[in-house]
Amino acid sequence: MLKFLYETCVGRAALKILTNPRLSVFCGEMLDASWSRILIPFFLKKNHISLKEYEPKRFESFNDCFCRKIKRKNRPVDFNPDHLVSPCDGYLSVYPIRQGRVLPVKQSHYRVADLLRNKELAEEFEGGTCYVFRLCVHHYHRYCYPDNAHKEGNTFIPGLLHTVRPIALRNVPVFTENAREYTLLHTEHFGDVIQMEVGAMLVGRIRNLHEKACVRRGQEKGYFEYGGSTIILMVKKDAVSVNPKWFAATKRHIEIPVKQGQCIGKRG
């Protein structure tokens, strides 16, 4: 189906409807309704999700289940101050930021200034590192802060809602077209870090819990409602040392499975 949508003329025409944020809002409202609970058993079985890992709760809707909270013991946080931690579960790719650009896939260049729509802020991250976490529907869709920080306010950028599957990334500049929200974190151990949440098809609602605030490593930052989605972290030059094997894997288009709270880099 995705091949049809992204690689045929008829499919691209249909995408204009499917990527419209209004459709996402409508689907979100349906999945908030109490009748949507009938979808939960099928969803859990299809995606091999065991509720034993999560806090016990009676779900009032499908979205209530999708945004379920995991038991804290199942996502321990690395509190070593020299370790940057993953903000979420997902498939990780790591890219250097060179000449203001990130290269997530072979066919697409992304300018950091276009991602942020802020040229001055983008220039501060020249020579740094960009972490891209791709979440699928089976992943835990709550996310946290990667370090203790003073958090600036949230900047929301409206847009479309393409899927974040690789086939879409090969055909359209997803990260600069999709709706997204980011904040600047003045972290305790890694300098300034940008954390961005990117919406995806049928994921029009990014639920961040705080505006300007002092936050802690591992503290919940927010959650996505139904669907796959993406989180992007950007760190400045020499702030974090990344395992060279991860850069090599990304060049070969291999994503690294990671869990929320695990170490993804050491203080540079």
C-alpha positions as CSV (number, residue, x, y, z in Angstrom):
1,M,0.0,0.0,0.0
2,L,2.8,2.5,0.9
3,K,4.6,1.7,-2.4
4,F,1.4,2.5,-4.2
5,L,0.9,5.7,-2.3
6,Y,4.4,7.1,-2.6
7,E,5.5,5.7,-6.0
8,T,2.5,6.0,-8.3
9,C,0.7,9.0,-9.7
10,V,-2.7,7.8,-8.4
11,G,-1.2,7.1,-5.0
12,R,0.3,10.6,-4.7
13,A,-3.0,12.1,-5.4
14,A,-4.5,10.0,-2.6
15,L,-1.7,11.2,-0.3
16,K,-3.1,14.7,-0.4
17,I,-6.1,13.4,1.6
18,L,-4.3,11.0,3.8
19,T,-1.6,13.5,4.9
20,N,-4.1,16.3,5.7
21,P,-4.0,17.2,9.4
22,R,-7.8,17.3,9.4
23,L,-8.0,13.6,8.8
24,S,-5.6,13.0,11.7
25,V,-7.8,15.1,13.9
26,F,-10.9,13.1,12.9
27,C,-9.2,9.8,13.4
28,G,-7.9,11.0,16.8
29,E,-11.4,11.9,17.9
30,M,-12.7,8.4,16.8
31,L,-9.9,6.7,18.8
32,D,-10.8,8.8,21.8
33,A,-14.4,7.5,21.8
34,S,-15.3,4.7,24.3
35,W,-16.4,2.3,21.5
36,S,-12.8,2.3,20.2
37,R,-12.0,-0.1,23.1
38,I,-13.1,-3.0,20.8
39,L,-9.9,-2.4,18.8
40,I,-7.6,-2.9,21.7
41,P,-7.3,-6.8,21.8
42,F,-6.6,-6.9,18.0
43,F,-4.0,-4.2,18.3
44,L,-2.2,-5.9,21.2
45,K,-2.2,-9.3,19.5
46,K,-1.1,-8.0,16.1
47,N,1.8,-6.1,17.6
48,H,2.8,-8.7,20.2
49,I,2.4,-6.3,23.1
50,S,2.1,-7.7,26.6
51,L,0.3,-5.5,29.1
52,K,2.3,-7.2,32.0
53,E,5.0,-4.7,31.3
54,Y,2.7,-1.7,31.8
55,E,1.0,-0.1,34.7
56,P,-2.4,-1.8,35.4
57,K,-5.3,0.3,34.2
58,R,-8.8,0.0,32.7
59,F,-8.6,1.6,29.3
60,E,-11.4,4.0,28.5
61,S,-10.5,4.2,24.7
62,F,-8.1,2.9,22.1
63,N,-5.9,6.0,22.6
64,D,-5.9,5.4,26.3
65,C,-4.3,2.0,25.6
66,F,-1.9,3.4,23.0
67,C,-0.6,6.0,25.5
68,R,-0.3,3.4,28.3
69,K,2.5,4.0,30.9
70,I,5.2,1.4,31.3
71,K,6.3,0.2,34.7
72,R,9.3,2.2,35.8
73,K,11.4,-0.9,36.4
74,N,11.1,-1.8,32.8
75,R,12.7,1.4,31.6
76,P,15.6,2.1,34.0
77,V,17.4,5.4,33.4
78,D,21.1,5.6,33.1
79,F,22.0,8.4,35.6
80,N,25.7,8.5,34.9
81,P,26.2,12.3,34.3
82,D,28.6,11.6,31.5
83,H,26.0,9.6,29.5
84,L,23.4,11.1,27.2
85,V,20.3,8.9,27.4
86,S,17.7,8.0,24.8
87,P,14.5,9.9,25.2
88,C,12.4,7.0,23.8
89,D,12.1,3.5,22.5
90,G,12.7,3.3,18.8
91,Y,15.0,2.6,15.8
92,L,18.0,5.0,15.9
93,S,20.0,6.5,13.1
94,V,22.9,8.9,13.8
95,Y,24.1,11.7,11.4
96,P,26.8,14.4,11.5
97,I,25.6,17.9,10.9
98,R,27.8,19.3,8.1
99,Q,27.4,22.6,6.2
100,G,24.0,23.0,7.9
101,R,22.7,19.7,6.5
102,V,21.7,16.3,7.8
103,L,21.5,13.3,5.4
104,P,18.8,10.9,6.8
105,V,18.5,8.9,3.7
106,K,20.3,8.5,0.4
107,Q,18.0,10.6,-1.7
108,S,17.1,13.4,0.8
109,H,19.2,16.3,2.3
110,Y,17.6,18.2,5.2
111,R,18.8,21.6,6.2
112,V,18.7,22.2,9.9
113,A,17.4,25.7,9.3
114,D,14.4,24.2,7.5
115,L,13.7,21.7,10.3
116,L,13.7,24.5,12.9
117,R,12.7,27.4,10.6
118,N,15.3,29.3,12.6
119,K,18.5,30.0,10.8
120,E,20.4,31.6,13.7
121,L,19.6,28.6,16.1
122,A,20.5,26.1,13.3
123,E,23.9,27.7,12.9
124,E,24.7,27.0,16.5
125,F,24.6,23.2,15.8
126,E,27.0,23.2,12.9
127,G,29.5,20.3,13.3
128,G,27.2,18.6,15.8
129,T,25.3,15.4,15.8
130,C,21.7,14.6,14.9
131,Y,20.0,11.6,16.4
132,V,16.8,10.4,14.6
133,F,14.5,7.9,16.5
134,R,11.8,6.3,14.4
135,L,8.9,4.9,16.5
136,C,6.6,2.2,15.1
137,V,3.2,1.4,16.4
138,H,4.5,-1.4,18.7
139,H,6.9,0.9,20.5
140,Y,6.3,2.7,23.8
141,H,5.0,6.2,22.7
142,R,5.9,8.2,25.8
143,Y,9.2,10.0,25.8
144,C,11.4,11.7,28.4
145,Y,14.2,14.3,28.8
146,P,17.8,13.1,28.0
147,D,19.4,15.2,30.9
148,N,18.7,17.6,33.6
149,A,17.9,20.9,31.9
150,H,16.3,24.3,31.9
151,K,13.7,23.9,29.2
152,E,12.6,26.8,26.9
153,G,9.0,27.0,25.6
154,N,7.7,24.7,22.8
155,T,7.8,25.9,19.2
156,F,5.1,24.2,17.1
157,I,5.5,24.1,13.3
158,P,2.3,23.1,11.4
159,G,2.5,20.9,8.4
160,L,1.3,17.7,6.7
161,L,1.4,14.2,8.2
162,H,3.3,11.7,6.1
163,T,4.2,8.3,7.4
164,V,7.8,8.0,8.7
165,R,8.4,4.6,7.1
166,P,11.6,4.4,5.0
167,I,9.6,4.3,1.7
168,A,8.2,7.8,2.5
169,L,11.6,9.1,3.5
170,R,13.0,8.1,0.2
171,N,10.3,9.9,-1.8
172,V,9.5,13.1,0.1
173,P,11.3,15.4,2.6
174,V,9.2,14.1,5.5
175,F,10.9,15.9,8.4
176,T,10.5,19.3,6.9
177,E,6.9,18.8,5.6
178,N,5.4,17.1,8.7
179,A,3.9,18.9,11.7
180,R,6.4,19.0,14.5
181,E,7.3,20.7,17.8
182,Y,10.6,21.3,19.4
183,T,12.3,22.9,22.4
184,L,15.7,24.1,23.3
185,L,17.1,22.4,26.4
186,H,19.9,24.1,28.3
187,T,21.2,20.8,29.7
188,E,23.4,20.3,32.8
189,H,26.0,18.1,31.2
190,F,25.8,18.4,27.4
191,G,25.2,22.1,26.7
192,D,22.3,23.2,24.5
193,V,20.3,20.3,23.0
194,I,17.3,20.5,20.7
195,Q,14.6,17.9,21.2
196,M,12.0,17.7,18.4
197,E,8.9,15.6,18.1
198,V,7.6,14.9,14.6
199,G,4.1,13.9,13.9
200,A,3.2,11.2,11.4
201,M,0.3,9.9,9.4
202,L,-2.7,9.7,11.8
203,V,-0.5,11.2,14.6
204,G,-1.6,14.8,14.6
205,R,-1.5,15.1,18.3
206,I,1.9,15.6,20.0
207,R,1.2,16.0,23.7
208,N,4.0,17.8,25.4
209,L,3.5,18.3,29.2
210,H,5.5,21.4,30.0
211,E,6.3,24.8,28.7
212,K,9.3,26.7,30.1
213,A,10.5,24.7,33.1
214,C,13.3,23.0,35.0
215,V,13.3,19.3,34.2
216,R,15.1,16.2,35.2
217,R,16.8,13.4,33.2
218,G,14.3,10.6,32.6
219,Q,11.3,12.8,33.5
220,E,8.4,12.3,31.1
221,K,8.3,15.1,28.5
222,G,5.1,14.0,26.7
223,Y,3.6,11.4,24.4
224,F,2.2,10.7,20.9
225,E,-1.2,9.5,20.2
226,Y,-1.9,6.7,17.7
227,G,0.6,5.8,15.0
228,G,4.3,5.8,14.2
229,S,6.3,8.9,14.8
230,T,9.8,10.4,15.1
231,I,11.9,12.1,17.7
232,I,15.0,14.1,16.8
233,L,17.8,15.2,19.1
234,M,20.5,17.6,18.0
235,V,23.7,18.2,20.1
236,K,26.4,20.7,19.5
237,K,29.9,20.1,18.2
238,D,32.1,18.1,20.6
239,A,29.4,17.9,23.2
240,V,28.8,14.1,22.8
241,S,31.0,11.3,21.6
242,V,29.1,8.7,19.6
243,N,30.1,5.1,19.0
244,P,31.7,5.1,15.5
245,K,29.9,1.8,14.8
246,W,26.6,3.6,14.9
247,F,27.6,6.1,12.2
248,A,28.8,3.2,10.1
249,A,25.5,1.3,10.6
250,T,23.5,4.4,9.6
251,K,25.6,4.8,6.4
252,R,24.5,1.2,5.6
253,H,20.9,2.1,6.3
254,I,20.8,-0.1,9.4
255,E,18.8,1.3,12.3
256,I,19.9,0.6,15.9
257,P,17.1,-0.6,18.3
258,V,17.2,1.5,21.5
259,K,15.2,1.8,24.7
260,Q,14.2,4.9,26.7
261,G,16.8,5.7,29.3
262,Q,19.8,3.8,27.8
263,C,23.1,5.5,27.0
264,I,23.4,6.8,23.4
265,G,26.6,8.8,23.8
266,K,29.2,10.0,26.2
267,R,30.2,13.5,27.1
268,G,32.8,14.7,24.6
